[in-house]
Every structure is written in C-alpha cells, then in structure tokens.
Amino acid sequence: MTLHAAVHLHPRLAVGPVRRRTFGSFVEHMARCVYTGIFEPDHPSADAHGLRTDVLELVRELGVSSVRYPGGNFVSGYRWEDGVGPREERPVRRDLAWHSTETNAFGLDEFMTWADAADVEPMYAVNLGTRGTQEALDVLEYANGAVGTDLADHRALNGHAEPYDIRMWCLGNEMDGPWQLGHVPARDYAVLAAETARAMRRADPDLELVACGSSHAAMPTFGAWEQAVLEAGYDAIDMLSAHVYYREEDGDQASYLASADDMDSYIDAVVATSDHVRALQGADKRIMISFDEWNVAASRGDAGTEPSGEDWPVAPRFAESTYSAQDAVVVGSLLISLLRHTDRVASASQAQLVNVLAPIRTEVGGAAWRQSIFHPFALTSRHARGQVLVTGVDSPAVENRRFGESAALYSVATWDEETGQLAVFAVNRSGADALELDVDLAAFGDAAAGEPTGFELVEAVLLHEDDPHRTNSARRPDRVVPHPLEEVALEAADGDDAPASSRLTATLPPISWAMIRLQKTR
C-alpha cells in the first residue's frame, strides 16, 4: 500500500531563521566521552595537545556548531580549578555522579583548545549543586577576564593570555532531579540561579544565561518548576533548558517513530509557561529554550554497565548505544521538530558527542566511525539555511499506542532567498507503507510578473534500510549510510520537465528520512 501526503510552502511564510546553534552537541566527563573519546594522548592520531584528530575530523564533518561542557550530572560535583594548571599537579578525585575516578587531565583550558580546533562555540555549565555564586564568578573571571586580576592572570600563566570570551553559560544542570548532587526544591534553585545570573551580569552584561528547566516533561514538578524559576529570575536569564531522551519501549515501534510529537508538545508547554510569566510580569523580552540535552537511546546494543560498588574506574565503558537505521530516522524527525520551533528554540545540544549516546564512536587506540544517527544530523546541519518555512502538511495518520494517531509524514522546509536554495526534510513514520510526497512549489514563482516557478533538483538522499535494526560498527562502519533517493521528480504545471517546475514528487519507503535540495533557476 502507498500512502499519499502533500506539503504546502510559501516563501513569505516563515517561522523564523535557521539558527546555527540548533546543531549543537554535548561533551560531559561521563564514561568515554572525554577520555579515549575526544582526548587520548597515546592514540596514533593524537596531536600535541592529546586530542584525537580523527575525531576532530568527524566533528567538523558532523557540522556541530556549539558544545555544552563539562556536564551534565558531572558538573554538580565538579571543581573547575582542579582541571587547570600543570597537569602533574592536578588532583585525582572521585566523581560521585558516574561512580568513576576523575584524573582531571582534561579541563577548561584543554576543552577550549579542542573547541578552537573543532571550530565550535563553547557553552559552559557552572556548578550550582555543591557550589554556587562565587564559584560561577571565579570560573567566569578565569575564562573571560582580561589579564590584571588574579584568576585571569592564572589563565595567562597557564598559557592562554587572551580571554576565551565564552558567551553561553548554563546555571547548573537538572537541579529538579533527586539524582543530582545538591538537588533543592524549585524555589531554592530559582533564587540561587537568579542571584548567580545577576552577579555574573555585573561582570559581563552581555552573557547569555540558561537556567535549568525540568529534566524532562514527566517530572512531577514539570511546569511548576519552570514557573518558579522564571518568576524569580525572568529579568536575569535568557533561556530555559529542556532535556529529553527517547527509546523504543516494549517493542512499540509505532510510538517510537512518532517521538517528535512528544517533543512538539514539550516545547509548546514550556513556551506557554514562559509566556504566562512574561504576561504576569509585563516583560518585553521572550524567554527562549535551550534544548541542551536531546537524543535517542538505543533499545538494544548498549556497551558496558555503569560502575557501582567498590570499584571507581577511570573512563569506564558504558551507555555506548549502538544505533540502528530506525534510530537515525527518529533523530532526523527530532531535528525537524527543533527547526519547526525555531521561533522559540534558540539553542540545542544533542547528547552526547562521542561514545556516550553518540553519533561518533571510538575504540581505544583504534578507529573512530560514524554511527547511523550521524548522517541526518550532518545533512540537516549542512543544508538547512535561511528561513524555516511554515510547512503545511496534509497527511494520512498512522496509529500508535502512545499518541493514538500521528501523521505519517513529518516534514519541514528551509528557504534561503539569497542563494535560491530550498531544502525539504521529510520522514515517513509508517512502519509498513510507502509514502508518496507531493510538494507544491507554485508560490515560489511570480505569477503577476509572468515568472514561472523555476527549480532544478540538486540533491536527493534517503536514509532507509529494509532491516530497520541494521547498525554500523568499527569493522563495518558503512552499513547504514544515506543513498540517492531515486523516486523523485520535478514537474511543471503544463507537464513539461524542470526548470519551469511547480511540483516536487517523491516516494519514501517505510521508516525513512529524506533530504531533497532544490536550486531556484529564475
């Protein structure tokens, strides 16, 4: 059976700009993300700083724009000063978040060296779990202060005379969670975050500050937590964080494929709460969302077990999801959701970058390779440009346990008027049926001037496998990769071929993600 769906676009109907920060990632001192992930001094590819250059090449290819660091749960027990200065003098400590030993061989200076090499914007999280306002001011001075004060001079002595000029700062991590070191009730965190934000702004009024929202929408305090945080610090913060992870539960493939419906609802709920507080306070600005942890967690194929008991290992192997083609399709749909909400999602960070729930995997002393979820992220980051268009979709529904019904087609389009590039991103969320996609392009011509719609097809790629559980590995890194989308065509209103084209058609097989790129010719 083949389903039929239509997409309606107009170049003047935009949600908002494509934000490069949508394509951020996350590096935490957790498992093997840092040690033997991005940092492995003994690796054959390591540079003079101990950074794995094979991983750096993949990060650049992935198109990552910003990276949140150093946590995550880890940051709530972290002393940032442990990770700076001569490496042989740095203390070794227990990390209570992940029951591991932290050598502190990699810290803020190493991260900034790595960020520069990877060409990514840093996003730094401060410890509001076991520490507080003074620690935040100290690390801010170390990172951004001009030489002439104590901590800025220490940075210079450590080989970094110029300020790092970090703009984005997270005020703690998941402080609503009982698992978090220093967890406090909403009102206590709200006051601490607001006062820390105001203090940091005295040092630099142009910082972009992110307060903790709920760890996920299923938290019993969801909504009330956001409201308390915003009521205490609406004037002092710029963004509120959101976190979510999805996996296939109990073999419910249909609900998993429709995960973006939940992300849509989550974003809408945070926006509604934020705008409610805005109205109560008569504020001019709008609070934006930093979706600074999001991803899928593979339902099968996780490597390693989180440590516990008397053993406190260094960089233990756990939470290393091996991702399937199906997982990649869901990741593609979540990126579509983030783009569809570009008017309120100002930043996002896929968690994490290497090894831990990651698009990139490594072996100690060995290879680095792309997981299946690497591909929709890289292609969306590369080709989403200009404005995110309001994407009207007429689609048949597919049934699932969680949502009842979800649209089979989930889609978004971006339009760059300056270059004339139109990119359509589409997911067929049906587990059984192919989907015929029909995109109306007539609005891109100028009927009054007698100008037909002229596009040419530049690229059309498909991510789909007949076995949706197929994965990549170190030995077979290219089992799941994008392929040319063959069933795609441009048609003119009069039936002639492009470039006088007003209709794009494509057929997407079940459980597939596609990117179609067109170039305006007139």
Disulfide bonds with the S-S distance in Angstrom:
none
